[in-house]
Amino acid sequence: MRISNRRHFLKNAAMLAPVLTFLPSYLNAGTGSRLRVAFIGIGPWGQQYLSHALQHRDLDVRAICDIDPVAVRTGLELFNKAGYSRPDVYTDGYKTLLERKDIDAVLIAAPWHQHYEIARAAMLAGKHVACGTIMGTTLAEHWDIVRTSEQTGCQYFTLDEHNYRSDLIVAANMVKEGVFGTVEAVRAGANHHQLNGERTPYPVYPATAVARITGNAFVSLRTTKERQQYVVKRPHPKTGLSFTSGMLETITLTTAEGQTVQLQSGAGDLSTGFHVKGSKGSWMDVAKSIYKKDAVNHVWEADKPYLQEYTIAMRNERFKRSPENDNVALALQDFITGVKESSHSVYAAATNSIIGPLAVLSAKRGGTSIDFPDFNKG
């Protein structure tokens, strides 16, 4: 494969303006006054975001809330390490914290089954919300959060660092540049316990990344169980194969343009392999390969040259100390920018979160197709 340096230069020179409508908003982050925030829940996941928040020039972390004394102690150690003044600490619940007038936003890292209750109360108290990937457990709760956000004017943002994988952001840019032609299908992984309800219903597939790549609203969803090929975490010791086959439950979504998105359940941890299929080519992350129909040899090529060509450098300049392309930092920056720009991210958050509950409903109904709610239109 030959890459044109001139085309690469011209593309990057003209890239910033159009890509802002397609990729996350941290590329256009503002530098306004500091956002006064509090953390509700500071377990291991919350500590990741807290450590980054303490390094952000646009955030003023004023309070933390957790009933676990060990979590509180660990959180306070992060403040000391960052040279930050001691925050106010709430160990008897979040309601008193929400009464404060000097808090603009809360980051919710509490157990998933508390997200709906806390987020709703926070917005009714006039606070913006950044939360884990579960908005609620029923369709009614999702609609309630959407309407509460609309009525209060408070932003609701999903913090999910898995959607900020550098290769997925590059893949979205390649889609925008027409490398794969028209996107026809996307395949990604889902939580092993997504459908059977045995454990937490966290949707660990990168739903936002899928939405960036397809670019179209979902119109239907169904859950099926069938024998299919899937990616394994470790290649076979003798054959080196990263694939096997078995009975898997699959969440299949259809977009308004007829594209299909398949989320395999039970095939791995955070990813079962990400596969983009278009009219002019395909890309598979697990194989580190790309296929272009107009290629001379009509074979799969190494994807590294393409990923390098279409990469957009993302520097987190608003952080005091943060590496480039850090997933948590990018997610946190996107939330900050969304609050400043009133991005109405609650619609995307509800769309991503409702996939799990609808998948369970379809499975209980024997795999029947379910209309997907259009949260944007109410």
Backbone torsions as a table, in degrees:
resi	resn	phi	psi	omega
1	MET	NA	137.5	177.5
2	ARG	-113.6	135.6	179.9
3	ILE	-111.8	128.0	-179.1
4	SER	-79.3	118.5	179.2
5	ASN	-65.1	-36.9	-179.5
6	ARG	-65.6	-44.6	178.5
7	ARG	-63.0	-39.4	178.3
8	HIS	-60.9	-43.8	-178.6
9	PHE	-66.3	-46.7	-177.7
10	LEU	-64.9	-38.8	-179.4
11	LYS	-64.4	-44.1	-179.4
12	ASN	-69.2	-32.1	179.2
13	ALA	-67.4	-32.0	-177.1
14	ALA	-103.3	7.8	-169.0
15	MET	-79.3	-36.5	-166.9
16	LEU	-59.5	-45.4	-175.2
17	ALA	-63.4	-54.1	-177.6
18	PRO	-69.7	-29.6	-173.9
19	VAL	-72.1	-18.1	-178.8
20	LEU	-65.8	-22.0	177.7
21	THR	-86.3	-3.8	-174.1
22	PHE	-120.1	-37.4	-178.9
23	LEU	-101.7	169.8	-176.2
24	PRO	-57.6	156.8	-171.6
25	SER	-79.2	-3.2	-179.9
26	TYR	-65.0	-16.6	177.5
27	LEU	-68.8	-14.9	-178.2
28	ASN	-126.4	37.6	-174.2
29	ALA	-64.7	138.0	178.3
30	GLY	-86.5	179.0	-177.2
31	THR	-133.6	41.2	-176.9
32	GLY	-76.0	-161.1	-177.5
33	SER	-66.3	160.6	-175.0
34	ARG	-72.1	141.9	178.1
35	LEU	-90.3	124.3	-178.4
36	ARG	-88.2	118.8	-171.1
37	VAL	-127.7	161.8	174.0
38	ALA	-135.6	150.3	177.8
39	PHE	-105.8	127.4	174.9
40	ILE	-110.1	102.6	-173.1
41	GLY	97.9	117.8	179.9
42	ILE	-134.1	49.8	171.8
43	GLY	-74.9	-166.1	-176.9
44	PRO	-53.9	-44.2	-179.6
45	TRP	-68.9	-43.7	178.8
46	GLY	-63.2	-33.2	179.5
47	GLN	-65.4	-32.0	176.1
48	GLN	-59.0	-47.9	-177.7
49	TYR	-73.6	-33.6	178.3
50	LEU	-63.8	-44.1	-179.7
51	SER	-61.6	-35.7	176.9
52	HIS	-74.9	-39.0	-179.8
53	ALA	-61.6	-35.4	-180.0
54	LEU	-70.0	-12.8	178.7
55	GLN	-102.3	0.6	-174.8
56	HIS	-92.7	132.1	-175.7
57	ARG	-71.2	-18.3	-176.6
58	ASP	-102.5	6.4	-179.2
59	LEU	-118.1	141.4	174.9
60	ASP	-124.4	98.7	-177.3
61	VAL	-81.5	110.9	-172.3
62	ARG	-103.2	-21.1	-175.1
63	ALA	-154.4	154.0	172.8
64	ILE	-132.0	152.5	-177.4
65	CYS	-139.7	123.7	176.1
66	ASP	-165.9	141.7	-180.0
67	ILE	-86.3	-9.0	-179.0
68	ASP	-89.9	114.6	-178.6
69	PRO	-62.6	-30.7	178.2
70	VAL	-66.9	-43.3	178.0
71	ALA	-63.2	-41.7	178.2
72	VAL	-60.8	-46.2	-179.5
73	ARG	-61.4	-43.3	178.4
74	THR	-64.0	-39.6	178.3
75	GLY	-63.1	-42.8	179.3
76	LEU	-64.6	-32.6	176.7
77	GLU	-64.1	-34.5	176.7
78	LEU	-65.0	-37.8	176.8
79	PHE	-63.0	-45.3	-179.8
80	ASN	-62.9	-42.9	-179.2
81	LYS	-62.6	-35.1	-178.8
82	ALA	-84.6	-1.6	-177.7
83	GLY	70.2	30.5	-175.7
84	TYR	-97.5	147.8	175.9
85	SER	-68.1	151.9	-176.8
86	ARG	-63.4	132.0	179.9
87	PRO	-83.1	168.5	169.1
88	ASP	-73.5	139.8	-175.8
89	VAL	-117.0	131.1	178.7
90	TYR	-118.4	118.8	-179.1
91	THR	-114.9	1.1	-177.2
92	ASP	-111.4	21.9	-179.7
93	GLY	113.4	170.6	-171.9
94	TYR	-94.5	-12.5	-171.0
95	LYS	-64.8	-40.7	178.3
96	THR	-64.9	-38.7	178.6
97	LEU	-59.7	-42.3	-176.7
98	LEU	-67.6	-15.5	178.3
99	GLU	-76.3	-13.5	-177.7
100	ARG	-69.1	138.5	179.9
101	LYS	-89.2	-12.5	-176.8
102	ASP	-99.2	21.7	175.4
103	ILE	-116.9	122.5	-179.2
104	ASP	-90.2	-31.4	-173.7
105	ALA	-151.7	154.9	175.6
106	VAL	-124.8	143.7	173.0
107	LEU	-107.2	117.2	-172.9
108	ILE	-97.7	113.6	176.6
109	ALA	-123.8	31.5	178.3
110	ALA	-79.5	171.2	175.6
111	PRO	-53.9	146.1	-170.5
112	TRP	-56.6	-34.5	-175.7
113	HIS	-73.3	-5.9	177.5
114	GLN	-101.4	-5.3	-174.2
115	HIS	-58.0	-49.6	-176.5
116	TYR	-59.0	-50.3	-177.0
117	GLU	-60.7	-46.4	-177.3
118	ILE	-69.7	-44.8	-178.2
119	ALA	-61.9	-43.6	179.7
120	ARG	-62.2	-45.9	179.6
121	ALA	-63.5	-37.8	-179.3
122	ALA	-64.8	-45.3	-179.6
123	MET	-67.3	-38.1	176.6
124	LEU	-65.2	-23.4	175.7
125	ALA	-89.1	4.5	176.0
126	GLY	86.5	21.6	-179.0
127	LYS	-107.3	138.3	169.1
128	HIS	-69.8	157.1	-174.2
129	VAL	-130.0	132.1	165.2
130	ALA	-119.5	128.8	-169.3
131	CYS	-140.4	163.4	172.6
132	GLY	-62.7	177.5	-167.5
133	THR	-71.1	-13.7	179.2
134	ILE	-95.1	117.9	177.7
135	MET	-85.4	-38.5	-178.6
136	GLY	-170.6	179.6	-177.6
137	THR	-109.9	-8.0	179.2
138	THR	-130.4	161.4	177.4
139	LEU	-63.0	-38.2	179.7
140	ALA	-60.9	-40.1	178.9
141	GLU	-66.3	-37.9	178.1
142	HIS	-64.0	-45.7	178.3
143	TRP	-62.1	-38.0	-179.5
144	ASP	-63.1	-42.7	178.8
145	ILE	-64.6	-42.6	179.1
146	VAL	-59.8	-47.7	-177.9
147	ARG	-68.9	-35.4	178.1
148	THR	-65.6	-39.9	176.9
149	SER	-63.2	-43.6	179.2
150	GLU	-64.2	-43.0	-175.8
151	GLN	-72.1	-35.1	-177.1
152	THR	-91.1	-18.6	-175.4
153	GLY	77.4	9.1	180.0
154	CYS	-88.3	137.6	179.7
155	GLN	-78.6	147.1	174.6
156	TYR	-127.7	121.6	-174.8
157	PHE	-127.9	139.8	175.8
158	THR	-90.5	122.5	174.6
159	LEU	-90.8	108.4	179.3
160	ASP	-144.2	98.6	-175.2
161	GLU	-64.5	-19.8	-178.6
162	HIS	-67.0	-20.8	178.6
163	ASN	-80.1	-3.5	-176.5
164	TYR	-111.4	21.6	172.4
165	ARG	-57.4	132.9	-175.3
166	SER	-60.2	-37.4	-178.5
167	ASP	-69.0	-32.7	178.7
168	LEU	-71.9	-34.7	176.5
169	ILE	-66.8	-39.9	176.8
170	VAL	-65.5	-40.7	178.7
171	ALA	-60.7	-39.8	177.0
172	ALA	-62.6	-38.3	178.3
173	ASN	-68.3	-37.7	176.8
174	MET	-64.2	-38.4	176.2
175	VAL	-61.1	-45.1	179.7
176	LYS	-61.2	-36.5	-179.4
177	GLU	-81.6	0.3	175.5
178	GLY	80.8	16.0	-178.0
179	VAL	-59.7	-38.2	-177.1
180	PHE	-100.7	6.0	-175.0
181	GLY	73.3	-142.8	177.3
182	THR	-83.6	126.0	-179.8
183	VAL	-68.2	127.7	-179.1
184	GLU	-106.1	-35.7	-176.4
185	ALA	-155.6	151.6	176.1
186	VAL	-134.8	139.0	175.8
187	ARG	-126.7	135.9	178.8
188	ALA	-146.2	178.0	-177.3
189	GLY	-97.5	159.7	176.1
190	ALA	-133.5	163.6	-179.6
191	ASN	-58.7	137.2	179.1
192	HIS	-56.4	-34.0	-176.1
193	HIS	-104.2	20.5	-176.7
194	GLN	-60.5	-41.1	-170.1
195	LEU	-99.4	-28.3	-175.0
196	ASN	-87.8	-7.3	173.6
197	GLY	71.4	14.1	-176.9
198	GLU	-73.8	-30.1	-178.6
199	ARG	-131.0	-165.0	-178.1
200	THR	-61.6	140.7	-177.5
201	PRO	-86.2	31.3	-179.3
202	TYR	-62.7	126.6	176.6
203	PRO	-82.3	92.7	-173.3
204	VAL	-85.8	6.2	169.8
205	TYR	-79.4	151.7	-177.3
206	PRO	-80.5	80.7	-173.4
207	ALA	-64.0	-40.0	-179.8
208	THR	-66.0	-38.2	177.8
209	ALA	-63.0	-39.1	176.6
210	VAL	-61.2	-44.0	-178.8
211	ALA	-63.8	-37.5	177.8
212	ARG	-63.3	-36.5	-175.7
213	ILE	-77.4	-43.2	-179.8
214	THR	-74.7	-41.5	177.7
215	GLY	72.5	12.8	-178.3
216	ASN	-134.0	153.1	-178.4
217	ALA	-72.3	146.9	173.9
218	PHE	-77.0	141.3	179.3
219	VAL	-119.1	-21.3	179.4
220	SER	-153.5	162.2	-179.6
221	LEU	-148.0	142.7	172.7
222	ARG	-149.0	153.9	-179.9
223	THR	-115.3	128.3	-180.0
224	THR	-128.4	160.0	175.5
225	LYS	-128.9	119.5	-176.3
226	GLU	-157.7	164.8	177.3
227	ARG	-77.0	129.1	-179.7
228	GLN	-155.2	166.9	179.5
229	GLN	-83.5	143.2	177.2
230	TYR	-149.3	166.4	-176.3
231	VAL	-88.0	139.9	176.1
232	VAL	-105.5	157.5	-175.5
233	LYS	-68.6	-35.2	-178.4
234	ARG	-125.1	131.6	178.5
235	PRO	-61.0	154.0	178.5
236	HIS	-61.9	133.1	-175.2
237	PRO	-61.6	-26.9	-178.3
238	LYS	-98.7	-47.3	-176.4
239	THR	-87.3	-22.8	-177.7
240	GLY	77.3	5.2	-177.9
241	LEU	-72.4	140.3	178.2
242	SER	-101.4	6.9	-176.5
243	PHE	-122.2	152.5	170.6
244	THR	-149.0	-176.3	179.5
245	SER	-134.4	154.6	179.6
246	GLY	179.3	179.5	179.6
247	MET	-80.6	118.5	-179.3
248	LEU	-130.5	146.6	169.7
249	GLU	-87.1	133.8	-176.5
250	THR	-126.2	131.5	173.2
251	ILE	-91.4	117.7	179.9
252	THR	-111.6	120.2	177.6
253	LEU	-109.1	144.5	176.5
254	THR	-117.6	136.3	-179.5
255	THR	-94.9	172.0	-179.2
256	ALA	-62.7	-23.1	179.6
257	GLU	-97.9	9.8	176.8
258	GLY	86.1	6.4	176.1
259	GLN	-72.3	154.9	176.4
260	THR	-117.8	142.2	175.7
261	VAL	-124.2	120.3	179.7
262	GLN	-109.7	125.1	177.9
263	LEU	-113.9	108.0	-177.7
264	GLN	-79.2	133.9	179.6
265	SER	-111.6	126.1	177.5
266	GLY	100.4	13.8	-174.7
267	ALA	-111.5	13.7	179.3
268	GLY	154.9	-162.9	-178.6
269	ASP	-94.3	-107.8	-173.7
270	LEU	-78.3	-14.6	177.4
271	SER	-157.3	141.5	173.0
272	THR	-107.0	21.3	-175.3
273	GLY	101.3	132.8	-179.6
274	PHE	-108.0	126.4	-175.1
275	HIS	-130.8	120.9	175.9
276	VAL	-108.5	124.2	179.3
277	LYS	-118.5	125.1	179.9
278	GLY	-126.4	176.7	-178.3
279	SER	-69.4	-20.9	-177.7
280	LYS	-117.9	2.0	-179.5
281	GLY	168.1	178.3	-177.7
282	SER	-144.3	163.2	175.2
283	TRP	-142.1	137.9	176.5
284	MET	-129.4	122.1	-177.2
285	ASP	-70.6	-40.1	-175.5
286	VAL	-65.7	-31.1	178.4
287	ALA	-90.8	-6.4	-177.6
288	LYS	51.7	44.4	-173.0
289	SER	-135.2	155.3	177.6
290	ILE	-136.4	144.9	179.9
291	TYR	-126.1	130.4	177.1
292	LYS	-122.3	127.7	-176.7
293	LYS	-65.2	-23.2	-179.6
294	ASP	-92.3	6.5	178.7
295	ALA	-67.8	148.5	-175.7
296	VAL	-62.8	-44.6	-174.3
297	ASN	-92.6	-6.3	179.8
298	HIS	52.6	48.2	178.5
299	VAL	-130.0	161.8	174.9
300	TRP	-72.5	134.9	-179.3
301	GLU	-112.1	163.1	173.5
302	ALA	-63.5	136.6	-175.8
303	ASP	-84.5	-12.4	-173.6
304	LYS	-55.7	-46.1	179.0
305	PRO	-60.0	-37.4	179.6
306	TYR	-70.0	-42.7	178.9
307	LEU	-61.5	-36.7	177.7
308	GLN	-69.4	-40.1	-177.5
309	GLU	-65.2	-39.4	-173.5
310	TYR	-101.0	10.0	178.0
311	THR	-72.0	140.2	172.3
312	ILE	-111.5	121.9	179.8
313	ALA	-66.2	130.1	-178.4
314	MET	-121.2	97.8	-177.8
315	ARG	-97.8	128.0	-178.8
316	ASN	-89.7	73.2	-173.0
317	GLU	-69.8	-18.1	179.5
318	ARG	-82.0	-5.2	174.8
319	PHE	-94.2	141.3	177.6
320	LYS	-67.5	-44.6	178.0
321	ARG	-143.5	108.3	178.7
322	SER	-159.6	133.1	-178.9
323	PRO	-71.9	160.6	176.3
324	GLU	-65.4	147.9	174.6
325	ASN	56.1	29.5	174.7
326	ASP	-75.9	122.3	-171.8
327	ASN	-60.1	-44.9	-179.3
328	VAL	-65.2	-42.3	179.8
329	ALA	-62.4	-40.8	-179.8
330	LEU	-65.6	-42.0	178.9
331	ALA	-64.2	-44.0	-179.8
332	LEU	-64.8	-41.2	178.8
333	GLN	-63.9	-37.6	179.4
334	ASP	-64.1	-38.1	176.9
335	PHE	-63.4	-46.4	-179.2
336	ILE	-59.7	-46.2	179.7
337	THR	-64.9	-38.8	179.4
338	GLY	-62.8	-37.7	177.1
339	VAL	-65.2	-44.1	-178.1
340	LYS	-66.3	-33.2	-175.4
341	GLU	-100.2	4.8	-177.5
342	SER	48.2	62.2	-169.1
343	SER	-78.6	-7.2	-178.5
344	HIS	54.7	43.0	-177.1
345	SER	-71.4	-4.9	180.0
346	VAL	-61.3	-30.9	-179.0
347	TYR	-66.3	-45.5	177.5
348	ALA	-65.7	-39.0	179.7
349	ALA	-61.8	-44.0	179.7
350	ALA	-67.2	-40.0	179.4
351	THR	-60.7	-44.6	-179.0
352	ASN	-69.0	-41.3	-174.9
353	SER	-70.9	-33.0	-173.9
354	ILE	-75.7	-12.8	-179.5
355	ILE	-56.1	-44.9	-179.0
356	GLY	-60.9	-56.0	178.6
357	PRO	-58.0	-38.6	178.9
358	LEU	-68.0	-35.3	178.7
359	ALA	-64.1	-41.5	177.4
360	VAL	-62.5	-42.9	-179.9
361	LEU	-63.0	-43.4	179.2
362	SER	-63.6	-40.6	179.4
363	ALA	-62.6	-40.8	179.5
364	LYS	-66.6	-26.5	-179.6
365	ARG	-94.2	16.0	176.7
366	GLY	77.5	24.7	177.4
367	GLY	86.3	19.1	178.3
368	THR	-69.2	151.8	179.2
369	SER	-76.9	138.6	-178.7
370	ILE	-121.5	132.9	176.6
371	ASP	-63.8	136.4	-178.8
372	PHE	-89.2	131.2	-178.7
373	PRO	-67.8	141.0	176.1
374	ASP	-99.8	91.1	-176.2
375	PHE	-65.7	-26.6	180.0
376	ASN	-63.2	-33.6	-176.4
377	LYS	-95.9	-7.6	179.9
378	GLY	69.9	NA	NA
